[in-house]
Amino acid sequence: MLRRIYEDAAYAAGALDGCYWTQTAPAPACPSLHGTASTEFAVIGAGDTGLSAALALAEAGADVALLDLHAPGWGASGRNGGFVCLGGAWLGRSGLVRRYGEAGLAAYRMAERRAIEAVAALIENHGMAVDRHSDGEVVLLHKKGAIKVLEKAAREIRHDHGIAARVLAPEELVVEGLSGPRFHGGLHVELGFAVNPRKLVLGLAEAAGRAGARLYANSPVQRITHENGRHVLETPGGRLSARNVILATNGYSAENLPGWMRARYLPVQSSVLVTRPLGADEIAEQGWFSELMAYDTRSLLHYFRLLPERRFLFGMRGGIGWTPATHARIRRQMRADFEAMFPAWKSIETPFFWSGLVNLNRSLIPFAGPIAGDNTFFAAFGYHGNGIAHGIWAGAQVARLAMGQPAPDLPDFYRQPPPRFELGAYRRAALRGAYPLLTVLDRL
């Protein structure tokens, strides 16, 4: 039996209920694995990382089969906020320099850019209709008198990335269509874009299938054994023998699949509200008409954007349990924050609400490489809430490693196994103490 650290409901098919994205793109018809099968490469997890890896393998002519707990795009990849942006590590700039030096910082910054470029290239090359919009992203200051924080960030972005980064004064936010009583300045970074995440991940699934990858839905891998020098993946309905394995389950991983994963990852809930379609007068009343994807400077940040169909998406970190009571609590908190930040929309209905699991590593940086020194078993996980770009890019990188090819864009330190979290199987309990503290600090 798989050992996971969240309630069973988090991994059930119904965990996707209430997600707006599901009504924008139907799930593909994929068979389940029945009986015995074999492949050169087995990929576990049909999200952005796994599908990207499967696509890269199949396009290289490899025999690849992909197994998923439910269906392609069921997990976080098909239910997130749709931000294709900078990020991937939770370790800040100064921390990266202290730990890995200026060369390490440069390697990480290159990975951030390459990740965004990789997604853009896939969308274009495969003709994916993903509702792309937003010229970069904007971070909004939630504290008065802290504009120097944004000015410093702008200088660092210009230096590290060589791209435009424009600081916006409070009055400029109004002109730009980024109006709200709790926004006290902004920083527009002209790199990245927004998408419908479900259309993107299902586009990856379609592309991987066309390239020759075999996709199996409702085929959870429950056990991995070894026979005659090969990995044997056991599901409720079958057995898949593979010479190589890529694990791409991220926040939906299990402690014992394989045992090396135990306590090396920490799933964290992120929740989303989506409004009904807004009228032109309602948009004008609030003064938010920008199509830029945005987030604020809180530790427990809010992220939000006006969708092309004129609905408003509003997301937030902070859930600590997968039960009806905890979901009701975070939904109430999100609704209160939404009304405080966008007071003209106090009466606007938010009929869609759902949650998903993003993933943190104890190292605060992503992992992409072989596990336990086994060059036939690879994994990629831990994108710290920025899993579209970094997940898709990391999937392609581990595919290269698994094929024995060089991956020059992959920083060497990504291949260092992340240490295990303190408290082991009880590590989620640390969030119960950290979240209230972060909430207080955000209000100071």
Number of C-alpha atoms within 10 A of each C-alpha: 8 13 14 18 18 18 11 12 12 21 20 11 14 9 17 21 12 17 22 20 19 17 10 11 13 11 16 14 11 14 13 21 25 14 11 13 14 18 17 15 28 28 29 27 31 31 31 33 36 34 33 29 34 36 27 22 27 23 16 13 12 18 18 26 26 27 26 27 24 20 25 32 27 24 29 27 26 25 25 26 29 27 25 27 25 22 23 25 23 20 15 12 16 12 13 20 15 12 12 16 13 14 12 17 21 17 18 26 19 16 22 20 18 18 28 22 18 16 22 17 12 17 17 10 10 12 11 19 13 18 15 19 17 23 16 22 25 23 21 27 24 21 17 11 10 12 20 10 12 22 17 11 17 20 15 14 16 14 11 15 15 10 13 16 23 18 24 22 15 21 12 14 22 18 13 15 17 24 22 19 11 16 21 20 23 26 23 21 21 17 20 22 21 24 21 23 25 31 23 26 27 27 22 29 27 19 23 24 17 13 19 18 27 22 27 24 20 19 24 22 22 17 16 17 11 12 9 7 8 17 21 24 24 19 22 15 14 15 19 23 22 24 17 21 28 27 25 29 26 28 22 22 26 21 18 17 19 16 10 13 18 18 23 21 26 26 22 22 21 26 24 27 25 24 20 15 17 17 11 10 9 15 19 13 15 18 19 21 20 19 20 24 28 24 21 19 18 16 13 17 16 22 20 22 27 24 23 15 10 17 17 20 22 24 22 24 21 23 23 20 17 18 14 9 10 13 18 13 13 21 20 12 14 22 16 14 15 20 14 15 17 18 16 16 17 13 8 15 14 18 12 16 22 20 28 27 24 25 25 24 25 18 20 18 24 28 25 28 28 22 21 11 10 10 15 19 21 24 27 29 29 31 26 23 23 22 30 31 29 32 30 26 25 33 28 24 24 33 30 17 18 23 15 11 11 12 14 9 15 21 20 15 18 17 18 16 22 20 12 18 18 13 11 15 15 11 17 19 11 12 15 14 10 11 17 13 11 14 15 9 12 15 9 6
